[in-house]
Amino acid sequence: MIGSTREYCEGRIVETRSTERFTVRGTVLVIDDCPIGICPKCGEKYYPAHLLRKVESYAKGLQRGKRAHMVPFFKYQSHRSTRRVSSN
């Protein structure tokens, strides 16, 4: 994976670390300092198997997070479906 060339854009995959968000069976996990591969040309991300196993482990509750944060959740509403109230 790292160092390989993508067929789609011919970019070369480089290793980096970043904060990633995963959703596993409805549970949102944010994991800092994830080792991932990324194509600097098109932005496609590659997750190594060991990282995905760790994400699954966190989701199953085998390992507790170091901290928890409340995350606001919003439902997108199209401007077309929003009713305007006239102030006459």
N, CA and C atoms as an extended XYZ file, in Angstrom:
264
Properties=species:S:1:pos:R:3:atomname:S:1:resname:S:1:resid:I:1 pbc="F F F"
N         0.834       -1.183        0.000 N   MET     1
C         0.000        0.000        0.000 CA  MET     1
C         0.877        1.244        0.000 C   MET     1
N         1.691        1.465        1.037 N   ILE     2
C         2.547        2.655        1.101 CA  ILE     2
C         3.580        2.575       -0.012 C   ILE     2
N         3.694        3.643       -0.772 N   GLY     3
C         4.649        3.682       -1.868 CA  GLY     3
C         4.096        3.187       -3.189 C   GLY     3
N         2.926        2.547       -3.148 N   SER     4
C         2.344        2.050       -4.403 CA  SER     4
C         1.682        3.203       -5.161 C   SER     4
N         1.497        3.004       -6.454 N   THR     5
C         0.894        4.019       -7.310 CA  THR     5
C        -0.566        3.669       -7.570 C   THR     5
N        -1.449        4.666       -7.411 N   ARG     6
C        -2.880        4.453       -7.667 CA  ARG     6
C        -3.126        4.389       -9.168 C   ARG     6
N        -3.963        3.453       -9.570 N   GLU     7
C        -4.332        3.341      -10.982 CA  GLU     7
C        -5.180        4.523      -11.432 C   GLU     7
N        -6.037        5.003      -10.550 N   TYR     8
C        -6.994        6.046      -10.899 CA  TYR     8
C        -6.317        7.356      -11.269 C   TYR     8
N        -5.411        7.841      -10.407 N   CYS     9
C        -4.820        9.165      -10.620 CA  CYS     9
C        -3.306        9.123      -10.785 C   CYS     9
N        -2.732        7.952      -10.627 N   GLU    10
C        -1.288        7.741      -10.716 CA  GLU    10
C        -0.507        8.451       -9.609 C   GLU    10
N        -1.186        8.802       -8.525 N   GLY    11
C        -0.510        9.371       -7.358 CA  GLY    11
C         0.146        8.266       -6.547 C   GLY    11
N         1.176        8.595       -5.797 N   ARG    12
C         1.901        7.623       -4.977 CA  ARG    12
C         1.421        7.733       -3.530 C   ARG    12
N         1.018        6.607       -2.937 N   ILE    13
C         0.496        6.572       -1.572 CA  ILE    13
C         1.630        6.855       -0.584 C   ILE    13
N         1.387        7.803        0.328 N   VAL    14
C         2.363        8.130        1.364 CA  VAL    14
C         1.747        7.849        2.738 C   VAL    14
N         2.603        7.534        3.691 N   GLU    15
C         2.124        7.281        5.053 CA  GLU    15
C         2.064        8.591        5.810 C   GLU    15
N         1.006        8.737        6.590 N   THR    16
C         0.843        9.914        7.429 CA  THR    16
C         0.071        9.512        8.675 C   THR    16
N        -0.084       10.417        9.586 N   ARG    17
C        -0.897       10.196       10.783 CA  ARG    17
C        -1.919       11.315       10.850 C   ARG    17
N        -3.145       10.950       11.190 N   SER    18
C        -4.194       11.961       11.262 CA  SER    18
C        -5.276       11.542       12.240 C   SER    18
N        -6.154       12.469       12.540 N   THR    19
C        -7.326       12.186       13.365 CA  THR    19
C        -8.426       11.743       12.416 C   THR    19
N        -8.981       10.570       12.668 N   GLU    20
C        -9.990        9.991       11.778 CA  GLU    20
C       -11.281        9.726       12.528 C   GLU    20
N       -12.396        9.825       11.812 N   ARG    21
C       -13.722        9.529       12.363 CA  ARG    21
C       -14.237        8.267       11.717 C   ARG    21
N       -14.685        7.329       12.545 N   PHE    22
C       -15.247        6.069       12.066 CA  PHE    22
C       -16.637        5.903       12.659 C   PHE    22
N       -17.542        5.283       11.923 N   THR    23
C       -18.855        4.922       12.439 CA  THR    23
C       -18.973        3.408       12.352 C   THR    23
N       -19.153        2.772       13.511 N   VAL    24
C       -19.261        1.319       13.581 CA  VAL    24
C       -20.574        0.979       14.255 C   VAL    24
N       -21.479        0.364       13.508 N   ARG    25
C       -22.802       -0.024       14.019 CA  ARG    25
C       -23.482        1.119       14.780 C   ARG    25
N       -23.438        2.326       14.201 N   GLY    26
C       -24.112        3.471       14.786 CA  GLY    26
C       -23.318        4.221       15.846 C   GLY    26
N       -22.151        3.709       16.228 N   THR    27
C       -21.310        4.378       17.214 CA  THR    27
C       -20.224        5.159       16.492 C   THR    27
N       -20.105        6.437       16.827 N   VAL    28
C       -19.089        7.285       16.209 CA  VAL    28
C       -17.845        7.273       17.093 C   VAL    28
N       -16.714        6.968       16.481 N   LEU    29
C       -15.432        6.971       17.175 CA  LEU    29
C       -14.508        7.967       16.499 C   LEU    29
N       -13.804        8.754       17.290 N   VAL    30
C       -12.782        9.654       16.760 CA  VAL    30
C       -11.462        9.169       17.344 C   VAL    30
N       -10.529        8.825       16.469 N   ILE    31
C        -9.254        8.274       16.909 CA  ILE    31
C        -8.139        9.186       16.412 C   ILE    31
N        -7.343        9.635       17.339 N   ASP    32
C        -6.242       10.547       17.038 CA  ASP    32
C        -4.975        9.760       16.701 C   ASP    32
N        -4.145       10.320       15.861 N   ASP    33
C        -2.823        9.782       15.529 CA  ASP    33
C        -2.904        8.429       14.805 C   ASP    33
N        -3.889        8.285       13.917 N   CYS    34
C        -4.052        7.040       13.145 CA  CYS    34
C        -2.997        6.950       12.052 C   CYS    34
N        -2.347        5.794       11.913 N   PRO    35
C        -1.424        5.597       10.796 CA  PRO    35
C        -2.223        5.220        9.548 C   PRO    35
N        -2.247        6.091        8.566 N   ILE    36
C        -3.005        5.814        7.357 CA  ILE    36
C        -2.137        6.065        6.132 C   ILE    36
N        -2.587        5.560        5.001 N   GLY    37
C        -1.984        5.898        3.722 CA  GLY    37
C        -2.888        6.894        3.032 C   GLY    37
N        -2.300        7.847        2.327 N   ILE    38
C        -3.098        8.843        1.616 CA  ILE    38
C        -2.426        9.198        0.301 C   ILE    38
N        -3.239        9.427       -0.710 N   CYS    39
C        -2.727        9.864       -2.003 CA  CYS    39
C        -2.720       11.387       -2.006 C   CYS    39
N        -1.555       12.012       -2.097 N   PRO    40
C        -1.518       13.474       -2.090 CA  PRO    40
C        -2.120       14.104       -3.349 C   PRO    40
N        -2.287       13.303       -4.380 N   LYS    41
C        -2.828       13.831       -5.638 CA  LYS    41
C        -4.355       13.926       -5.610 C   LYS    41
N        -5.023       12.854       -5.135 N   CYS    42
C        -6.499       12.852       -5.148 CA  CYS    42
C        -7.128       12.810       -3.753 C   CYS    42
N        -6.324       12.546       -2.708 N   GLY    43
C        -6.861       12.545       -1.346 CA  GLY    43
C        -7.443       11.230       -0.878 C   GLY    43
N        -7.431       10.194       -1.708 N   GLU    44
C        -7.964        8.884       -1.308 CA  GLU    44
C        -7.190        8.354       -0.101 C   GLU    44
N        -7.935        7.828        0.892 N   LYS    45
C        -7.317        7.312        2.112 CA  LYS    45
C        -7.322        5.794        2.100 C   LYS    45
N        -6.298        5.231        2.720 N   TYR    46
C        -6.170        3.779        2.860 CA  TYR    46
C        -5.934        3.470        4.327 C   TYR    46
N        -6.757        2.554        4.868 N   TYR    47
C        -6.641        2.179        6.267 CA  TYR    47
C        -6.043        0.781        6.357 C   TYR    47
N        -4.912        0.625        7.063 N   PRO    48
C        -4.319       -0.703        7.200 CA  PRO    48
C        -5.194       -1.609        8.064 C   PRO    48
N        -5.083       -2.907        7.843 N   ALA    49
C        -5.911       -3.886        8.556 CA  ALA    49
C        -5.757       -3.779       10.069 C   ALA    49
N        -4.535       -3.557       10.561 N   HIS    50
C        -4.333       -3.477       12.013 CA  HIS    50
C        -5.089       -2.288       12.613 C   HIS    50
N        -5.220       -1.189       11.876 N   LEU    51
C        -5.990       -0.044       12.357 CA  LEU    51
C        -7.472       -0.392       12.414 C   LEU    51
N        -7.990       -1.044       11.384 N   LEU    52
C        -9.406       -1.401       11.364 CA  LEU    52
C        -9.750       -2.411       12.461 C   LEU    52
N        -8.822       -3.321       12.768 N   ARG    53
C        -9.044       -4.251       13.890 CA  ARG    53
C        -9.102       -3.479       15.207 C   ARG    53
N        -8.248       -2.464       15.352 N   LYS    54
C        -8.249       -1.643       16.566 CA  LYS    54
C        -9.558       -0.859       16.680 C   LYS    54
N       -10.038       -0.318       15.583 N   VAL    55
C       -11.317        0.404       15.568 CA  VAL    55
C       -12.439       -0.528       16.009 C   VAL    55
N       -12.452       -1.735       15.474 N   GLU    56
C       -13.473       -2.723       15.858 CA  GLU    56
C       -13.377       -3.046       17.355 C   GLU    56
N       -12.172       -3.159       17.850 N   SER    57
C       -11.957       -3.431       19.269 CA  SER    57
C       -12.508       -2.294       20.129 C   SER    57
N       -12.224       -1.058       19.742 N   TYR    58
C       -12.757        0.087       20.477 CA  TYR    58
C       -14.280        0.083       20.449 C   TYR    58
N       -14.854       -0.216       19.296 N   ALA    59
C       -16.314       -0.199       19.143 CA  ALA    59
C       -16.981       -1.264       20.002 C   ALA    59
N       -16.332       -2.381       20.178 N   LYS    60
C       -16.895       -3.458       20.997 CA  LYS    60
C       -16.750       -3.179       22.483 C   LYS    60
N       -16.042       -2.126       22.835 N   GLY    61
C       -15.890       -1.767       24.239 CA  GLY    61
C       -14.785       -2.526       24.940 C   GLY    61
N       -13.930       -3.213       24.179 N   LEU    62
C       -12.836       -3.941       24.802 CA  LEU    62
C       -11.802       -2.997       25.383 C   LEU    62
N       -11.688       -1.833       24.780 N   GLN    63
C       -10.775       -0.820       25.289 CA  GLN    63
C       -11.558        0.476       25.430 C   GLN    63
N       -11.444        1.107       26.557 N   ARG    64
C       -12.152        2.356       26.791 CA  ARG    64
C       -11.349        3.529       26.241 C   ARG    64
N       -12.075        4.534       25.780 N   GLY    65
C       -11.429        5.744       25.286 CA  GLY    65
C       -10.804        6.532       26.428 C   GLY    65
N        -9.854        7.379       26.095 N   LYS    66
C        -9.201        8.197       27.109 CA  LYS    66
C       -10.085        9.350       27.547 C   LYS    66
N       -10.949        9.807       26.654 N   ARG    67
C       -11.859       10.897       27.004 CA  ARG    67
C       -13.084       10.807       26.095 C   ARG    67
N       -14.163       11.432       26.534 N   ALA    68
C       -15.391       11.460       25.739 CA  ALA    68
C       -15.837       12.906       25.609 C   ALA    68
N       -16.422       13.227       24.480 N   HIS    69
C       -16.917       14.584       24.229 CA  HIS    69
C       -18.346       14.497       23.716 C   HIS    69
N       -19.133       15.488       24.073 N   MET    70
C       -20.468       15.599       23.502 CA  MET    70
C       -20.307       16.155       22.094 C   MET    70
N       -21.008       15.569       21.144 N   VAL    71
C       -20.919       16.014       19.761 CA  VAL    71
C       -22.299       16.455       19.313 C   VAL    71
N       -22.452       17.718       18.873 N   PRO    72
C       -23.765       18.153       18.379 CA  PRO    72
C       -24.140       17.384       17.123 C   PRO    72
N       -25.399       17.068       17.000 N   PHE    73
C       -25.895       16.325       15.847 CA  PHE    73
C       -26.978       17.154       15.191 C   PHE    73
N       -26.833       17.394       13.906 N   PHE    74
C       -27.801       18.203       13.170 CA  PHE    74
C       -28.338       17.410       11.999 C   PHE    74
N       -29.589       17.655       11.666 N   LYS    75
C       -30.174       17.074       10.467 CA  LYS    75
C       -30.234       18.171        9.416 C   LYS    75
N       -29.664       17.906        8.265 N   TYR    76
C       -29.647       18.883        7.188 CA  TYR    76
C       -31.053       19.104        6.663 C   TYR    76
N       -31.430       20.361        6.475 N   GLN    77
C       -32.706       20.698        5.861 CA  GLN    77
C       -32.425       21.543        4.641 C   GLN    77
N       -32.966       21.136        3.546 N   SER    78
C       -32.813       21.895        2.314 CA  SER    78
C       -33.518       23.231        2.455 C   SER    78
N       -32.969       24.260        1.824 N   HIS    79
C       -33.612       25.573        1.882 CA  HIS    79
C       -34.983       25.540        1.216 C   HIS    79
N       -35.208       24.575        0.342 N   ARG    80
C       -36.511       24.457       -0.340 CA  ARG    80
C       -37.610       23.974        0.597 C   ARG    80
N       -37.217       23.178        1.605 N   SER    81
C       -38.231       22.636        2.497 CA  SER    81
C       -38.480       23.531        3.715 C   SER    81
N       -37.723       24.611        3.848 N   THR    82
C       -37.886       25.535        4.969 CA  THR    82
C       -38.979       26.554        4.641 C   THR    82
N       -39.936       26.646        5.535 N   ARG    83
C       -41.016       27.628        5.332 CA  ARG    83
C       -40.581       28.956        5.910 C   ARG    83
N       -40.873       30.012        5.195 N   ARG    84
C       -40.587       31.346        5.696 CA  ARG    84
C       -41.867       31.953        6.265 C   ARG    84
N       -41.697       32.602        7.368 N   VAL    85
C       -42.840       33.254        8.006 CA  VAL    85
C       -42.793       34.728        7.651 C   VAL    85
N       -43.882       35.215        7.150 N   SER    86
C       -43.929       36.626        6.771 CA  SER    86
C       -44.162       37.475        8.004 C   SER    86
N       -43.548       38.635        8.029 N   SER    87
C       -43.665       39.530        9.188 CA  SER    87
C       -44.606       40.682        8.911 C   SER    87
N       -45.706       40.421        8.200 N   ASN    88
C       -46.691       41.486        7.868 CA  ASN    88
C       -47.494       41.862        9.031 C   ASN    88
